[in-house]
Amino acid sequence: MIRLPFRDGYYEVRPTKIIALAKNYAEHAREMGSDIPEKPVFFLKPPSALIGPNSTIILPRISKRVDHEVELAVIIGKRAKNVPAKRAMEFVLGYTIMLDITARDLQAEAKRKGLPWTIAKGFDTFAPIGPRVVDRRELDPSDLEIGLKVNGEVRQLGRTSQMVFKIPELIEYISSIMTLEPGDIIATGTPAGVGPLRHGDRVEAWIEGIGKVEFDVLAEGSILC
């Protein structure tokens, strides 16, 4: 369980599932050698992957390349099933930042073999979030700057207006397939510029109106001196 500042207190982050969008920014789809999808493409990350601000992203031994992906995260506020897009925002509690950390080499191997991406996306620490949850009534998520730095160098920079599928469309589509429960997280995709993380890196991610959040990166089993 992770506690993030919310309104005048704290919000306990306890999702039953994390739904993450793939290829929801056109330039990212292109940099991954993919076409822009006609319908939303999503996968699941386990809640056990969550870590809070100023925690450590662990690079697993079995992967030779682990990438960063910064995303606007939507937190569901009430049970949602078959929700029409025009009502979708009523079911949103608020917004935060999430990184969809990805073992890219393991993902590429799974793609070649036609296998699921679960291993590549599901390691512990592969869903860092923070720094706070912003109430949906206090933020218009339609056109916010979103970015990420590694060791002070800008790697990703875009705007949420570049999403292929907007938040109401995503909630409508996902809730037609699976029930969204209070606390569930929808990670809405990442802009172009994803790249590798290495032992000793410091990652800073930000979204306009939400703030910034930082994480250290360590190789599994190592101690940073």
C-alpha positions as CSV (number, residue, x, y, z in Angstrom):
1,M,0.0,0.0,0.0
2,I,1.3,3.5,-1.0
3,R,0.1,6.7,0.5
4,L,0.1,9.8,-1.6
5,P,-1.0,13.4,-0.7
6,F,-4.5,14.0,-1.8
7,R,-6.7,17.0,-1.0
8,D,-6.1,17.8,2.7
9,G,-4.9,14.4,3.6
10,Y,-3.7,11.2,1.9
11,Y,-4.9,8.6,-0.6
12,E,-4.1,5.0,-0.1
13,V,-3.2,3.5,-3.5
14,R,-4.7,0.0,-3.5
15,P,-5.7,-0.9,-7.1
16,T,-7.1,-4.3,-8.0
17,K,-5.4,-3.9,-11.3
18,I,-3.2,-1.5,-13.4
19,I,-4.4,-1.2,-17.0
20,A,-1.6,0.2,-19.2
21,L,-2.1,1.5,-22.7
22,A,0.3,0.6,-25.5
23,K,0.9,2.7,-28.6
24,N,-1.3,5.5,-27.4
25,Y,1.1,8.3,-28.6
26,A,1.7,8.1,-32.4
27,E,5.4,9.0,-32.2
28,H,6.0,6.3,-29.6
29,A,4.2,3.7,-31.8
30,R,6.5,4.7,-34.7
31,E,9.7,4.6,-32.6
32,M,8.7,1.0,-31.6
33,G,8.1,0.1,-35.3
34,S,4.4,-0.2,-34.9
35,D,1.3,1.1,-36.6
36,I,-1.1,3.4,-34.8
37,P,-3.9,1.1,-33.6
38,E,-7.5,1.4,-34.6
39,K,-8.7,0.5,-31.2
40,P,-7.0,0.9,-27.8
41,V,-4.4,-1.7,-27.0
42,F,-3.8,-2.4,-23.3
43,F,-2.2,-4.9,-21.0
44,L,-2.1,-5.4,-17.2
45,K,0.6,-4.8,-14.7
46,P,0.3,-6.3,-11.2
47,P,-0.3,-4.0,-8.2
48,S,2.8,-5.6,-6.6
49,A,4.9,-3.5,-9.1
50,L,3.9,-0.3,-7.4
51,I,6.4,1.9,-5.5
52,G,6.1,5.4,-4.2
53,P,8.1,8.6,-4.6
54,N,11.8,8.5,-3.8
55,S,11.9,4.7,-3.9
56,T,14.3,2.6,-6.0
57,I,13.6,1.0,-9.4
58,I,15.4,-2.4,-9.4
59,L,16.9,-3.7,-12.7
60,P,16.4,-7.5,-12.7
61,R,19.4,-9.7,-13.4
62,I,17.6,-11.6,-16.2
63,S,17.1,-8.5,-18.4
64,K,19.9,-6.7,-20.3
65,R,17.8,-3.7,-21.2
66,V,15.2,-1.9,-19.0
67,D,13.4,1.2,-20.4
68,H,11.6,4.1,-18.8
69,E,8.1,5.2,-20.0
70,V,6.4,8.2,-18.3
71,E,2.6,8.2,-18.3
72,L,-0.4,10.1,-17.0
73,A,-2.2,7.8,-14.6
74,V,-6.0,7.9,-14.1
75,I,-7.3,6.6,-10.8
76,I,-10.8,5.3,-10.9
77,G,-13.2,6.7,-8.2
78,K,-16.2,4.4,-8.4
79,R,-17.2,1.0,-9.9
80,A,-17.5,1.3,-13.7
81,K,-19.0,-1.1,-16.1
82,N,-20.1,-0.3,-19.7
83,V,-19.7,3.4,-19.1
84,P,-20.4,5.7,-22.1
85,A,-17.6,8.1,-23.0
86,K,-19.9,11.1,-22.3
87,R,-20.2,10.0,-18.6
88,A,-16.7,8.6,-18.2
89,M,-15.1,11.4,-16.3
90,E,-17.7,11.0,-13.5
91,F,-15.9,7.8,-12.6
92,V,-12.5,9.4,-12.2
93,L,-11.1,10.1,-8.8
94,G,-8.0,11.9,-9.9
95,Y,-4.6,11.8,-11.6
96,T,-1.0,11.1,-10.8
97,I,2.2,10.2,-12.6
98,M,3.2,6.6,-13.3
99,L,6.3,5.1,-15.0
100,D,5.7,1.9,-17.0
101,I,9.1,0.4,-16.5
102,T,9.7,-2.3,-19.2
103,A,12.3,-5.1,-19.6
104,R,12.5,-4.3,-23.3
105,D,14.6,-7.3,-24.3
106,L,12.2,-9.7,-22.6
107,Q,9.3,-7.9,-24.3
108,A,10.9,-8.2,-27.7
109,E,11.5,-11.9,-27.1
110,A,7.9,-12.4,-26.1
111,K,6.7,-10.5,-29.2
112,R,8.9,-12.8,-31.5
113,K,7.4,-15.9,-29.9
114,G,3.8,-14.6,-29.8
115,L,3.8,-14.7,-26.0
116,P,2.2,-12.3,-23.4
117,W,4.3,-9.3,-22.1
118,T,3.6,-10.0,-18.5
119,I,7.1,-10.8,-17.4
120,A,8.6,-7.7,-19.2
121,K,6.1,-5.4,-17.5
122,G,5.5,-7.1,-14.2
123,F,8.6,-7.1,-12.0
124,D,8.5,-5.6,-8.6
125,T,9.2,-1.8,-8.7
126,F,8.1,-1.6,-12.4
127,A,5.2,0.8,-11.6
128,P,6.6,3.8,-9.8
129,I,4.0,6.5,-9.0
130,G,3.7,9.9,-7.4
131,P,4.2,12.5,-6.2
132,R,0.5,13.1,-5.3
133,V,-3.0,12.5,-6.5
134,V,-4.8,15.5,-8.0
135,D,-8.6,15.7,-7.8
136,R,-10.2,15.4,-11.2
137,R,-12.1,18.6,-10.5
138,E,-8.8,20.5,-10.1
139,L,-7.1,19.5,-13.3
140,D,-8.0,19.3,-17.0
141,P,-5.9,16.5,-18.3
142,S,-6.5,17.1,-22.0
143,D,-3.3,19.2,-22.8
144,L,-0.6,18.9,-20.2
145,E,3.2,18.8,-20.6
146,I,4.6,15.4,-19.8
147,G,8.3,14.6,-19.6
148,L,11.1,12.6,-18.1
149,K,14.8,13.2,-17.4
150,V,17.6,10.7,-16.6
151,N,20.5,12.2,-14.7
152,G,19.3,15.7,-15.7
153,E,19.0,14.9,-19.4
154,V,15.6,15.2,-21.0
155,R,14.6,11.9,-22.6
156,Q,10.9,12.3,-23.1
157,L,8.8,15.4,-23.7
158,G,5.3,15.7,-25.0
159,R,1.8,16.7,-24.3
160,T,-1.2,14.7,-23.2
161,S,-3.1,16.2,-26.2
162,Q,-1.0,13.8,-28.4
163,M,-2.9,10.8,-27.1
164,V,-4.5,8.8,-29.8
165,F,-7.3,7.7,-27.6
166,K,-8.5,10.2,-24.9
167,I,-9.4,9.3,-21.4
168,P,-13.2,9.1,-21.9
169,E,-12.7,6.8,-24.9
170,L,-10.3,4.6,-22.8
171,I,-12.7,4.3,-19.9
172,E,-15.6,3.5,-22.2
173,Y,-13.6,0.8,-24.0
174,I,-11.9,-0.8,-21.0
175,S,-15.1,-0.8,-18.9
176,S,-16.9,-2.7,-21.8
177,I,-14.4,-5.5,-21.3
178,M,-13.7,-5.6,-17.6
179,T,-15.2,-3.9,-14.6
180,L,-13.1,-1.0,-13.2
181,E,-13.1,-1.0,-9.4
182,P,-12.4,2.0,-7.2
183,G,-8.7,2.6,-6.9
184,D,-7.8,0.9,-10.3
185,I,-5.2,2.7,-12.3
186,I,-5.3,3.4,-16.1
187,A,-1.8,4.4,-17.4
188,T,-2.6,6.2,-20.5
189,G,0.5,5.6,-22.7
190,T,3.9,7.3,-23.2
191,P,5.3,9.9,-25.5
192,A,8.3,9.2,-27.7
193,G,11.8,9.1,-26.4
194,V,11.8,5.9,-24.3
195,G,15.2,4.6,-23.4
196,P,17.4,2.5,-21.2
197,L,18.0,2.8,-17.5
198,R,21.3,1.9,-15.9
199,H,22.6,1.2,-12.4
200,G,23.1,4.5,-10.5
201,D,20.7,6.6,-12.6
202,R,18.4,9.2,-11.1
203,V,15.0,9.5,-12.9
204,E,12.8,12.6,-12.7
205,A,9.3,12.6,-14.2
206,W,6.8,15.4,-14.4
207,I,3.4,16.3,-15.6
208,E,2.1,19.9,-15.6
209,G,-0.4,20.5,-12.8
210,I,0.7,17.4,-10.9
211,G,4.3,18.0,-10.1
212,K,7.5,15.9,-10.4
213,V,8.6,12.6,-8.9
214,E,12.1,11.1,-8.6
215,F,13.4,7.6,-8.3
216,D,16.9,6.0,-8.0
217,V,17.8,3.0,-10.2
218,L,19.9,0.1,-8.9
219,A,20.9,-3.3,-10.4
220,E,19.4,-6.2,-8.6
221,G,21.6,-7.3,-5.7
222,S,23.8,-4.2,-5.8
223,I,24.5,-1.5,-3.3
224,L,25.1,2.1,-4.6
225,C,28.3,3.5,-3.1
